[in-house]
Amino acid sequence: MWRYWSNIFLLLVPFSGLFAQDREFFINGTATQLNDSCFQLTPDLDTFEVGSIWYPDKVDLRNSFDLVMEMNFGCKDEFGADGIVFGLQPVSASVGRGGEGLGIGGVRPALGVEFDTYYNNNRLDPLFDHIAIMANGAVTHSGPDNLAGPVRARAGSDNIEICASLPLRVTWDASTRNLKVYFDCELRLDYTADIVNTIFGGDPFVYYGFAAATGGLGNVQSVCFTFNSFQKQLEDVTVCPGGKALLDVSGGASYEWSPAAGLNSTTAPSVEASPDSTTTYTVKIFDACGLPRLDTVRVAVAGDSAFVQLGPDTTLCPGESLDLDVSVPTATYTWSDSTLRGPVVTLTDPGIYSVTATRTDIICTAADRIVVEAYALPDFDIGPADTSLCTGDTLLIDGVYPHAQAFVEGQPFDTLEIRTPDYYTFTLEHPCITQVDAIEVSLSSCREYYLPTAFSPNGDGTNDRFFPLDGGDILLVRRFTIFDRWGAVVFDGTDLTSNTPELGWDGRVGERDAPIGTYVWTMEADFRSGQRSVERGAVQLVR
């Protein structure tokens, strides 16, 4: 069935900058910014909506680039529209035509990587969600502007509108003029051409961004930026002999630093470098697909010694503080916490603190980092002061508390099993406090009850009914039956509660008073001990 439709595009346009954390994107049409790196391009409206975002600086296609994004195509498959395109074009405020224009239609010159999620027969679309590289605002898969594809967008699946974000990676190798498109961790398109001359008329400077449009159907379509190779995370630094540089990168699923000499870790995103001599370090930042990208930093060693040591990571008790002194002759100090000043500071709150001391007589720095955590005081409570156990039962005492050790009568334990009656004293030793608790444990059968040996149903308000009594050991009287001396049933009650006179026998059989004499009873009951048993006895009826 033919209809107007739309797609989202990431357009590559003349650009030379970073992403949202560093510069503000131009936001056009229905596009909105969700946070510092995520944008919603279209709302879920079944109307013709168009939105685009473009980074305000231009990239030079004579240089290679590597971009990593997360793309979300919404939740509606058959009744959703329409897709996403990655593109390059030379006008920062561009918004292409809606509907079949896919948000890039009419933008010329342009290169777009189309992620199409709706089948349009008139555009020669395949039946599955697909990717294609298109030029000059084309949206039909024929002719010279259909540069590569279409191919299935996601290997092994016809649908990418799955209510989840999927990774996109686009790399441009300027030396080989090769464009690669990775989607959901697999290489989907590989295109080689002199796009500077064949598409952009010899102008290598283009903007990059996204555009999206909806037609008769809609979807919430969004994109988040993860990594941009135009952003160098590591800046070269000069450290004093014996000093330390703090090297921090982000945006990866795992990391690999080399060489290992002088590093406190080779797999962390944040490392400390203290080389003996000038060293250039390389970090491989692996994305969620296991594909690496590289960054380098030169740590030069020069000048005189400058030791800055914050000491080992520590944990503070409530009310405690930590005094630090990193005084270095002729130095200025920069703390990660802007409220801290100078070489001597006092820390009272948990956090990760770093300081860089810069010598003013020579150009070199030294730095260190410390992690300060705070202890939480344990709520040490063994349980009720008096505890009664049923015969054969076990009382379990959990002695596991963070950063603490529990003792009973001076002996350490993690879990204690109590089966015998006694008075038990417990101690919890914590770095911040020592706490004491105690319980007295008694033992009982948990099957105790009372039925009188005689009752007098004479209406005087005393001992007029015969019923079971207990102190809490009977959970339920399933059946309470009374027989006369010839074995006839004179009373039969089921599912009774104890200590309830009105549920007991009133000494009558039908409408007549039962004769005085001896009667036999049986009681089937569930007890607090967990047992069910049948109890028997006799009662004397007197008047």
C-alpha positions, -999 to +999 in steps of 0.1 A: +000+000+000+015+033-011+017+063+013+038+093+021+065+084+045+096+097+062+130+087+075+157+100+099+191+109+086+224+114+101+238+138+075+275+144+071+280+180+063+312+202+065+323+199+101+353+202+124+341+200+159+329+177+188+295+167+199+270+180+224+291+180+255+314+206+239+293+226+215+256+233+210+240+217+180+217+237+157+183+223+164+155+226+138+119+217+134+105+190+158+140+180+171+145+185+209+176+179+231+171+153+258+204+157+276+240+166+268+244+139+241+209+127+232+183+142+208+147+132+199+142+140+162+105+133+158+076+127+182+052+098+177+027+117+156+010+105+125+015+138+108+041+153+085+068+164+110+105+173+102+134+178+126+171+181+122+203+187+143+236+199+129+269+205+147+279+241+142+315+235+130+327+219+098+348+188+094+375+185+068+370+154+047+407+154+039+410+141+074+398+107+087+371+105+113+353+079+135+318+085+149+299+062+173+262+067+180+232+049+195+200+050+174+165+043+186+138+038+159+108+036+183+085+007+191+060+005+162+070-018+133+042-021+107+025+011+118+057+031+125+076+055+103+102+058+091+139+055+097+173+073+103+200+086+079+236+095+087+246+124+064+270+151+053+260+184+038+271+220+037+243+240+052+240+239+090+203+249+092+192+225+065+158+207+068+149+186+039+114+178+026+091+157+048+071+127+039+089+108+011+117+134+014+129+116+045+141+149+059+169+150+034+150+153+002+160+184-017+193+189+003+220+191-024+249+185-023+246+158+004+256+123+013+233+103+035+234+068+051+197+059+051+182+036+078+148+030+063+121+013+084+091+015+061+084-002+028+076+020-002+072+002-034+074+034-055+109+040-040+120+005-049+124-004-012+131-040-002+106-056+021+129-055+052+143-025+072+174-015+052+205+006+049+217+025+018+242+052+010+225+080-010+237+112-026+221+146-032+188+141-013+178+110-033+154+086-016+148+062-045+170+031-049+179+036-085+201+058-106+236+073-099+226+088-066+220+054-050+256+048-041+255+016-021+228-008-009+201-012+000+210-041+024+193-056+054+199-031+083+203-057+110+219-091+102+194-119+108+164-096+114+139-077+092+130-052+119+149-025+138+119-008+155+125-028+187+121-002+215+158-004+221+189+015+210+212+000+185+249+010+179+260+028+148+296+034+138+307+053+107+343+056+098+359+077+070+395+069+058+406+100+040+437+083+025+418+055+009+385+075+004+366+047+021+334+050+041+324+021+063+290+017+081+288-006+111+253-013+126+245-035+155+282-044+157+285-057+121+299-041+089+268-035+067+281-011+040+316-004+026+318+024+000+349+039-017+348+071-038+362+106-041+331+121-025+349+155-020+349+160-058+320+138-070+295+151-045+308+183-029+323+199-059+358+199-045+349+215-012+361+192+016+343+211+045+309+197+055+286+197+085+274+165+102+241+160+119+207+142+118+174+149+101+141+131+105+106+132+092+073+115+096+043+111+072+011+092+076+027+072+104+051+081+132+075+069+158+096+084+185+130+085+168+162+095+186+200+094+185+227+096+212+263+105+205+289+082+221+322+091+206+337+115+181+372+112+169+374+150+164+374+151+202+409+143+215+403+132+251+440+132+262+462+163+262+500+160+263+514+169+297+548+175+313+554+160+348+581+166+372+605+137+380+587+115+404+554+132+396+522+116+384+498+125+356+461+115+358+449+102+324+411+099+320+391+087+290+355+076+286+329+064+261+341+028+260+330-007+272+366-016+279+401-001+276+436-012+268+466+010+276+502+006+264+530+005+272+524-007+307+556+009+322+547+037+347+509+029+347+490+017+377+465+000+354+463-010+317+425-017+316+409+011+335+393+043+320+412+064+345+449+056+351+478+072+368+510+076+348+544+081+365+570+072+339+607+074+346+613+091+313+592+108+286+567+082+273+539+083+247+510+062+258+483+047+235+448+038+247+425+015+228+389+024+236+367-006+227+330+001+220+301-022+229+308-041+197+345-047+206+357-023+179+386-002+190+394+035+186+427+051+196+439+081+215+475+090+225+491+112+250+527+122+255+538+123+291+571+143+292+593+141+323+613+174+329+623+198+356+629+192+393+612+167+416+577+175+428+560+148+449+523+151+454+508+122+474+473+122+488+478+088+504+458+056+502+421+056+496+402+058+528+368+055+545+355+080+570+333+074+600+304+098+606+317+131+618+353+123+608+374+144+584+406+139+564+434+165+564+456+165+533+488+185+527+504+184+492+527+214+496+553+218+469+577+247+466+567+274+441+535+256+430+499+264+422+472+239+429+441+228+410+416+205+427+389+185+410+365+200+436+365+237+428+357+246+465+391+234+476+420+259+475+457+257+482+480+228+493+463+221+526+426+210+526+402+191+548+378+166+533+345+157+551+324+143+523+328+111+503+340+114+467+369+111+442+393+139+447+423+148+426+449+176+427+474+189+402+504+209+415+521+230+388+555+244+396+558+281+388+596+282+386+598+253+360+571+240+337+561+207+351+532+192+371+525+164+395+491+150+404+474+124+426+439+111+432+422+097+463+389+080+468+371+089+500+342+068+511+319+070+541+310+042+565+273+035+571+267+026+608+251-008+610+217-013+627+227-041+650+196-058+662+196-095+672+158-096+677+134-095+706+150-096+741+130-127+750+126-155+725+108-188+730+118-218+709+097-249+702+114-282+711+135-291+681+135-257+665+166-236+656+170-199+660+192-184+633+212-153+641+227-134+611+260-118+621+270-105+586+272-067+585+293-046+561+328-038+574+320-054+608+325-086+627+300-102+650+309-121+682+289-142+707+304-147+741+337-135+726+337-159+696+333-146+660+305-159+638+287-152+606+256-173+612+247-187+646+223-216+652+207-216+687+189-247+699+193-246+737+179-221+762+203-196+776+211-159+779+233-148+749+253-117+746+264-104+712+290-078+702+295-061+668+329-046+662+328-019+635+356+005+626+334+034+638+316+018+668+312-013+690+276-023+697+262-048+722+229-067+721+215-097+741+186-121+740+173-147+765+161-179+748+136-202+765+124-236+753+088-250+753+069-278+736+047-253+717+019-278+722+005-267+755-033-263+760-058-268+788-093-284+789-109-286+823-119-319+839-153-307+848-178-279+839-212-268+852-236-255+825-261-241+850-263-206+837-245-189+866-219-173+842-190-194+856-177-225+838-209-228+817-191-240+785-165-266+777-139-254+752-101-256+747-078-229+762-042-222+754-015-195+755-010-193+718+002-228+710-030-239+692-031-224+657-065-240+647-088-266+662-098-286+631-123-307+650-136-309+686-160-338+693-177-349+726-192-383+731-216-396+759-209-429+777-226-449+750-205-433+722-231-410+708-219-376+696-233-348+717-212-320+702-191-317+670-174-285+660-149-278+631-124-251+624-126-235+658-103-210+676-092-216+711-101-194+741-136-189+725-164-199+750-192-193+725-177-220+702-176-246+730-202-271+743-230-256+763-240-289+780-271-295+759-281-321+734-305-307+710-330-286+730-325-306+762-299-305+790-275-333+789-275-356+820-247-352+845-219-377+842-187-384+824-182-375+787-152-383+764-137-357+740-113-357+711-095-327+696-077-326+663-055-294+663-026-277+645+000-265+670+027-238+669+053-266+669+042-273+633+026-306+642-010-317+638-023-343+664-054-357+679-057-352+717-082-371+739-096-368+774-127-368+796-148-342+813-173-344+841-206-325+836-221-313+869-250-290+877 
